[in-house]
Amino acid sequence: LQVKIKRVEMNESEVLRTPWKFKPMTGKGYPALDKYKVCVEVTDIAVQCYWGHSVGDTFEVDPFNVGGACCFLYNQLYPYIHILLSGSVPAWSLDDHSMMGECPDVYDRLCFRLFVEER
């Protein structure tokens, strides 16, 4: 049995982002979302985000909208969105209305700040 391997080198990386449409959930019976919005700020990327985020990007997320985050990052954000909307913060957070975290992609190591602000 012989196996022939053909290597193909890519000159540029490809962004894997898919289109999304933010659906506003204010005024639909969720008092916390009527009063506050939860935002994500990308603070650092060690290598490159293949979803296309770059340092300084800020976007709104909520329990119903991914806001442009990839599924891995949103999965990391989701439990903390509820914590921040309830008025609490994780035990390790140094700020009152925000927290720092990292994307589960251990190679690219995107660091983010998740914060709540009034509408």
N, C-alpha and C positions, 0 to 999 in steps of 0.2 A: 504494500500500500504506500503510495506516495502522495504527499499533500503539497500543493503549490500555494504559496502565500503571496498575495499581491498587496503591497503597501501603498496607500494613497496618502499623500501629505496635503493637508489643508493649509493654505496660506493665511487665511483669516478665519477667526472663530465666527460662528453663526449664532445670532440671538434667537432664542426659542420662544419669545413672547407671543401670546395669542391675544386677539382683541377682546375687550370687556367693556361693559357699559354699567356705570354706577347708577343704582336705583335708590333715590332718596327715601329714607324710612321715617323721616320726621312727620309728625301728625298722624301716625298710624297706631297709636296706643302704646308706644314705648317711651315713657316719660324721660328716661335717662338719655335716649337718643334725641329727644326734643330739646334738651337743655345743653348737652355736651356733644362734642365730636372727638373721635379717637384718631390720632394721626401717627404715622410711622415716618421716621427720618433715618435715612441710611447714613451712618456716621463713619464707616470704614469698610473697605473690601480688601482682603489680603491679596487675592489673585485677580479674578474677573468673575462677575456674576453672569451666568449664561442665560438668565432671564432678561438681562438688559439694564438692571439697576446700576446707578452710579452714585458715588459719594455726593451727598447733598440733596438727593431726591427726597421729597416729602409728599405723602399721599394719605388720603383719608380711608380708613377701614371701619367696619362695624360687624356685628354678628351675622349680617345678611349679605354683605358686599366684601369681596376680596380686595377691591380698590386698586388692582393692578399688581398685587403680590403673586408670586408663584405659589403652587399648592404646598410646597415644603415650608416656605416662610409663613404662609397664612396658618398652616397647621401649628406652627410654633407660636403665633400671635394669639390664636383664638381663645385659649383659656385666660390669658392676661387681659384681653379686651373686656371680658366680663368682670374681672377683678377691678380694673380701673373704673369701669362704669358704675360699680357698686360703691365707689368712694374709697376703696382700699388700695394698697400697693403690696407687692410681694415683700417678704421679710428682709431681703437683701437690698432693696431699693433705698437709695440715699435721698431721693426727692419725694415730695408729697404727691404729685400727680403724674409721675412718669417712672419708667423703668428702662434699663438697658438689657439687651439680649443679643443672641447670635443665631443666625440661620443654621439649620441642621446640616447644611452642606459643609462638611469638614474640610474640604479642599479649598473652596473659595473664601470661606470664613467672612461672610457679610455680617457686620455688626450694626445694630439698629437701636434707636431710642423710640419707645412707644409712649405717647403722652396724650393726656386729655386736656382739652381747652373748651371754654364756653363758646356757644354759637353766637 
